[in-house]
Amino acid sequence: MYQGDSLLLDDGKLRMTVVESGEGYVICRVDVGGKLSNKKGVNTPTVRLPISAMTPKDRADLDFALVVPGGVDVVALSFVQRAADVEELKDIVQGRCRVMAKIEKPQAVDDLEDIVALCDAIMVARCNPTPTRAEASDVATAIYDGADGIMLSAESAAGKYPLESVQMQQKIITSVEVDPLYRKYLLSHAEKQRTGSATDAITRAARQVADTLCAKAIVVFTSRGTTVQKAAQLRPNVPVMGVTPNIETARGLALTWGVYPAVIEPDSDDVNFRMMLFKCCAVAQAKLIADKPTDLLVVTAGLPFKVPGVVNILRVLPAAGPDIWDPTLTTDLDEMDHTEAYVNYDDVY
């Protein structure tokens, strides 16, 4: 460390500036003082440290978490400085859970694009424990920028008013999400990320169909959760129900905006798409997403089911199930031409 570098203790509650440094020591000026207790963190925001983001204890804890029954859904890595820190974590995880990087050092911002490309999610940690009038603006700005979630730490863990803090945060979030500019801004951003793929086209079409028909939900069949996240990114006006056979995927989707995860196991390896539609309709009613049998659901899926990342079907059906529109339909839909339209709206309205 060199003269002028900053030193933060206990998540920034105590702040110091280096006035002199040498081999094995630094002398600091205390800018913001206070009581320092045991086992508090030390952060050097202006210095890129030539050390790993993980300590030996972190590695031991991670090894245990990855094999314990039930496992973990997400591992968040603190004090990321460079993309190599995330690569080191992913080499240990080996796809057994999702990886999140906490962006709390300026050095991480310098390498942000490469870090984001490696992660399933990122957390922007402000590390400012002092409440100000700008806090409401911070929450609102995060929502306008498309954040999937907002986390309180000290306010709800050790603050005097945990319930009031959560209620105020929820009030700010709700106020932003009813602003017409909120979805307009995020949709304009999503337009810049068009890929030209069938998955992208069908996902965007599902949002438009749901708006046009006043559907109750968009149901997305998924194995890894990627297509569900694409649907949520478009911020539809209805919930997104992520249907997956994998409990790990369902738990991971709990972090995604507007998503209701549902685990539906196929009856056999020879999956019948029609039966899967009946199951997802039953779940939609059980979760009270659809109140009436005639409520509409917009469904996207990819056949065959066992090919990840493929979306080639868009269907509209009532919550009562597919047969309400065509009682004579007995053919296994896996063997049908899925571009065929056979919906009879007169049976619904």
Secondary structure as UniProt FT lines:
FT   TURN            3..4
FT   STRAND          6..9
FT   TURN            10..13
FT   STRAND          14..22
FT   TURN            23..24
FT   STRAND          25..32
FT   TURN            38..39
FT   STRAND          42..43
FT   TURN            45..46
FT   HELIX           56..67
FT   TURN            69..70
FT   STRAND          74..77
FT   HELIX           83..93
FT   TURN            94..95
FT   STRAND          98..103
FT   HELIX           106..110
FT   HELIX           112..118
FT   STRAND          121..124
FT   HELIX           134..144
FT   TURN            145..146
FT   HELIX           154..157
FT   HELIX           162..177
FT   HELIX           180..191
FT   TURN            192..193
FT   HELIX           198..213
FT   STRAND          217..221
FT   HELIX           226..233
FT   STRAND          240..244
FT   HELIX           247..253
FT   TURN            254..255
FT   TURN            257..258
FT   STRAND          259..263
FT   HELIX           273..286
FT   TURN            287..288
FT   TURN            293..294
FT   STRAND          296..301
FT   TURN            305..306
FT   TURN            308..309
FT   STRAND          313..318
FT   TURN            319..320
FT   HELIX           322..324
FT   TURN            327..328
FT   HELIX           333..335
FT   TURN            338..339
FT   HELIX           345..347
//
